[in-house]
Structure formats: structure tokens, C-alpha cells
């Protein structure tokens, strides 16, 4: 049995904040990383890495996240659709000096009723333009277009807690969509839903973020026999291919009790939001839990020969790094165990 652990933000994104690793007891993770053979790949966003693994190509320099997610959010549309789809997720923008910072739905709650009311009014204003907005989930909105939009965008995960001025769409059709983007902001600014939210002290839904455009990929290939995780995008990919998918077990011991055979992908993404929002305490505590619940049992399972090959894929803001090892690698004494802070500096 082979296991690939996918862990976004295994290393803290601020390389200058090395004291975040102080007094972190990560003996099992440090052993696994130190005994492995590592390689680096420029693909660094989780969605992009998953698309690459499932043999999905970019379309107009975009990863086609939106049509793939239909397998989770609207299976009937996924089966029948030949249209071009984009995500148009609800976000909150805040002006800070000369920056416009973006917060995604990790920072706020939006109800189905609120989403439907906002989408209804957006469609009322833009229906003559030949495209339709849909709120298939309260925090996941879509645009359905009859033709391809020639525009390069950035994934929402890449822009969260960032200055959006550095990530605005580009390409032939970007001028049109900049105009639509601004008009939607004006519509949402004074919208009754947002006035009510503001009166309750909640963040307003004052903009959308366009990303993940494309048409349904014709061919999806899975290198895995089973995908495990709580994020909906790996689930959508598994559904698109017909690969087995399960929610993430509580820990590796529970996972090992399923007696997994074949090639497995386990997505451990609980560090991701903590890193994006620079929640240092939450990131450290989550990593401690992962050491106890995942790295320690998997280290023991590898040592006992229950796992043939273990690969830890660590994603950060610039690249992905694979740390691959087998049982025999654990006995290579010349590969000295190094602290996590040393591994973090190499990214």
C-alpha cells in the first residue's frame, strides 16, 4: 500500500518568523522528512496540484475548477453541461491604506437565503449580458457562460488575505469583467442584505472573486484508488473519475483500521486557513495535533511494513515539495534527523 499525504502550509509561510518553530515537539514528522528523498515542483496551490495529479490541463491559463466542482455542487449540470463556467465566490474586501485586502468565507458566514437574494438581484441587473449567476452553495457562486471567456485569473486561495491589486484578471476579455466586477461591487454596497449584516456587526458581502474558469475536462485520470479528505474539491475530482472517496478519519489509527490497499491520497488541509489568516497559535496547535494523530501512527506503520511507500507533499506559496520514503529509508543513519525549522528554510 502506498500513501500520499497532501498537506498545504506544512511550513509557516513567513520565512522570517522562524521562532514559530520554537518548542514544537515534532519528532515523528522530523524523522519522516529527514529520512526521505525530496523533490520540488513549481505547482503550489492545492487545487492546481490536484488538477495536475488527475491529468487535467489548464484552459486559457486557468485551472478549470468551476466545471469540476459541479460534480459536487450540481451533478445534473456536470453531466449535461458543455458551457463555460467560472467561480464567482462571495468575498469581503477591505481598504487598508492603498491596498484592497480580501477575506473569503472562512472569515464570515452567509446563509442560503442571503446568497439567493444577492444572486437574484445580480442576475436581475446582468441578465441581458448572456450569462447567469448561480449560488449552488451559499459560499460557492458560479457564472454560466455560453462562450469561452479569454481571461486569466488567480485562485481564491492564492488571494485570501492578500492585496487584490496584484491578482486582478488579465487577458482579452478582462476589461469587460473588470467593468462587471465594479458594477457588482456598487450593487452590493448598498444592498439590504449587507445593511442588515452590518447592523448585526457581521462582515458584508461586498464583492465577488472570479476564478477557476473552464469547460468540463473530457478526460480525468486518477493515480489513486482512494481519496480521503474533507475538502470538496478532491471529492469532486474523485466523482469526476469514479474514484473511491471518503471523509477524513479522525486519525491515522482509524484510517489504518480500514486496512487500505492500493494507492491512497489523504488530504490534511487543516493548517491552510490558519496560515492564510496568519493565525500562528492556531497553526502551531493544529500541527501538534497532526503530529500525535497522523505522523506518529504513520511513522510506526511505515516501520512495521504496513505502508510500502509514504510521500508527504508540502505545499507553500511558491512551490510544492515531495518527501518520499520507504521502510528501509528509516534505517539510513547517515540521513540525520533535522529540526522542522531547517526543512522550512529550503522552501
Secondary structure, DSSP 8 states (H G I E B T S, - for coil): -EEEEEEETSS-S-TT-GGGGTT---HHHHHHHHTSEEEEES--SHHHHHHHHTT---BTTB--HHHHHHHHH-HHHHHH--SEEEEEEEEEEEEETTEEEEE-TTS----HHHHHHHHHHHHHHHGGGTEEEEEEETTEEEEEESS----B---HHHHTTSBGGGS--BSTTHHHHHHHHHHHHHHHHT-HHHHHHHHTT-----EEEEEEEE---S----S-SEEE-SSHHHHHHHHHHT-EEE---SSHHHHHTT---SEEEEE--TTHHHHHTT-HHHHHHHHHHHIIIIIHHHHHHHHTTS-SEEEEEEE-SS-EEEEEEEGGGGG-TTS----HHHHHHT-
